[in-house]
Amino acid sequence: MNAKTQNNVLVTVDGTKVDAAPGELLIHVAARAGADVPTLCHDPRLDPMGSCRMCLVEISGQRRLQPACAWRVTDGMEVTTESGRIERHRQTLLSMYMADHAIDEETKLPKQRGVGNELLDLVLKHGTGPELHHIGTPREGREDNNPYIHFDPEACIACARCVRYCDEVEAVSAITLAGRGAKTTIATADQIGLLDSTCEMCGGCIDTCPTGAMTEKPSLNAPEPEKIVRSTCNFCGVGCQLDLHVKDDEVVRITSPEPGTTLNDGNLCIKGRFSYEFIHHEDRLTTPMIRRDGVLEPASWDEAIEYAAKGLMGVRDRHGADALGFVSSSRCTGEENYLVQKLSRAAFGTNNCHQCAAT
Amino acid sequence: MEKTGAQRSRVLELLEHYGGLKPGVAEQISRETGVPAADVYGVATFYTLVSRPDAGVRVCQGLTCKMKGSDDLVAELEAREVKHEQVSCLGQCDRAPAAIDEKLFPLSITPPGDLTPDNTELPMNLAGKDSSEYAALAKFHEVGAEAVLDAIDSSGLQGRGGAGFPAAFKWRAVRNQPSGPRYVVVNADESEPGTFKDRMVMERRPHLMLEGMAIAAKVAGADVAYIYVRGEYQEAKRSMERALEEAGEALSSWLDVRIVEGHGAYICGEETALLEALEGRRGMPRLKPPYPTEQGLFGKPTLMNNVETLACVPSIVLRGGEWFKAQGRTEAGSKLFSISGHVARPGVYELPLGVTLDELVEAAGGYIGTPIAFSPGGASAGFLPMSFRETPLDFKSLQAAGSMMGSSGLVVLNDTIPMTKAALWGLIFFEDESCGQCTPCRVGCKVQRHALERFIGGDKDALSHAGDVAWEMEEGSICGLGQVASWPLTTAMKHFPKDFGG
């Protein structure tokens, strides 16, 4: 039997008894028990790191507070996620985060960036402890003229979610934790620009970053969206789900839906995440065009299809069906590819059909 | 992600080979090992000896060296326009103020410290003659592992690295692991400010330590042993290499001993950070459990002991656990105390566990000036006032006093040293050496240091949150470094309230 589905240990979280698989991570078990354990460095797609220390809870038999994100449950374990000690810990820790984070001068709170700052959310929810002087650590950033990924070291909490994502999910390893102590930052090898590194510009670092230290460069000054529209990426046949952030009928940012909710599991590639300028581009074709006497002229779909069909049939009539060839785009779905080969074989009578991603 | 079969554990030795982190080196090592270049870069920037290959003269800014005029040395180097950098404790507190040159050779003109005079009745007897006869190892073959384990158990030997964990417990834990490869790792990464006893063991009695290591390997069932010695201890490393040569087949026939140099990171004295370093990663401590006895080096059961712990083993095996135990007063065995600062003859003294500071200082030739405080076990132990001069120096008593035995690197301070300054030097050390993995330590060390600097600068309220921050560092940090990193400040505030505006 698969151990992951074998519910055979009993864990008590804040008095509530929950079934769990042996060795399951406490953070998931606690969530099933209805406990709201705050996290920053946790991403279910990644191996636990336990470094942000937000999720520390009390566990029976443990003198020290322990990280729920990394602790594996055992039978009979008793867990407390709310207590005076934990509350003091969370608030003091948040004070320390504030002392090392870019602060908005007006609100005196962590700056809002990108699609949100989980640190700000936690500060608003849990409050902070002592008001500490800002330590103002200058952290090393880098000159980087890549068009898509912006890194602001002053908003980084060194949780390494971006580094771990790049390594564990994408297997690209373009970035690393560098330096140590308060100067710990995110770097590339020799601090080269991302374009010169192994980076594939998937932007997964942005997706996983809890504070917006990694953000979409084209959306740095993007306005708040009016609505978010779920759509399907049409750059290839995978069918990744996209969330289009729309303001005044313009797409101002694209994000992936939450990990675990759609087939792309929170991931996107460079095209899905960043290639949307064409939507509002002035050169974009919005109607079919027919070239007559060397000049492209707008046409209706019926006109255009008829024109193309005539041309193709003309070739067939003059030179035979095998003078034609059909190549479908890798952006087509399986169904569309099926239709293209049917058009090729049944309508025109040639086996010269190909799909551009087939080789 | 590294390639299958990547040779990650070669990364640090290659960084040394290419002269440290220079442009292009990360790429080169990536090609040679299959570890991603960014990853190599991240590893390199963690270790000071490879991240700053052109640092020039490295001047110690440990507590003792600061007290003994390292600032003057820095001023002199500046005046002579000699390239230099201030670094964390170099483990030469007996020769303070200490410095090393680019090739890591000691530059100090102060003669080396003293030792307890030769006395064959001492378990370690650093001044005695080192012997490559390996009589204890021979006895192991006679009596077997269980008898040796019983002797270690009855000796009451507690780990000498700082935690004081019963050695027999660890040894049994590894021995009892299911069959399969396992390792012995000697923690020779001595870096706690004020501590230089392990260096003395390695320089004076390398065979004693190697013999203890060999017996540990036999008991654990390991045929590979690593000695992780800090890079600044070049003489100790050479001494062990010579000893290994002398030992010849007695060891090499069955035990693959690998001496690995550290690369400049105090945190690698933390056992799981040390394992990360050996595996070629950034020396960031692992979450525990699992403990190294179950999943240590390369995920295999690993027995890790401090140099001094292992140096105690031959005498226990030869003369019995009860004999060793009787060498202590309040706790089992004798102990190597490094002592420096305001005492006449700094050095390493082997005395019973439970001696008092006064007795130890008497062995070291007496106090210089009027003592006001002492640091009982390195920076991690904070400070105690002289009212504790009669407190037994042992693990339990010092813990009860709100301090710790730690690595028993004692530093005595007289009334020429302001306690605020002494506390600040401790905080600077921890800030420089924090690995940066967990937030309480990464941010807390700097918050505390800034607060104390503001206080020294005249802001009387600057330390009002120091207690809260220290509390969180102790509650929230992953490893011992962060948990005690405020102690130089909080213990000084507690015992010397007047110096802190109280």
Interface residues (C-beta under 8 A of the other chain):
Chain A: P48 G50 S51 C52 R53 L56 R64 L65 P67 A70 R85 R88 H89 T92 L93 S95 M96 Y97 A99 D100 G129 P130 E131 L132 H133 I135 T137 I157 A158 V163 D167 E168 A171 V172 S173 A174 I175 T176 L177 A178 G179 R180 G181 A182 K183 T184 A187 T188 A189 D190 S197 T198
Chain B: M1 E2 P23 G24 A26 E27 S30 P36 A37 A38 D39 V40 Y41 G42 T45 F46 A265 R282 L287 E431 D432 E433 S434 C435 G436 Q437 C438 T439 P440 R442 V443 G444 C445 K446 V447 H450 A451 R454 A462 S464 H465 D468 V469 W471 E472 E475 G476 S477 I478
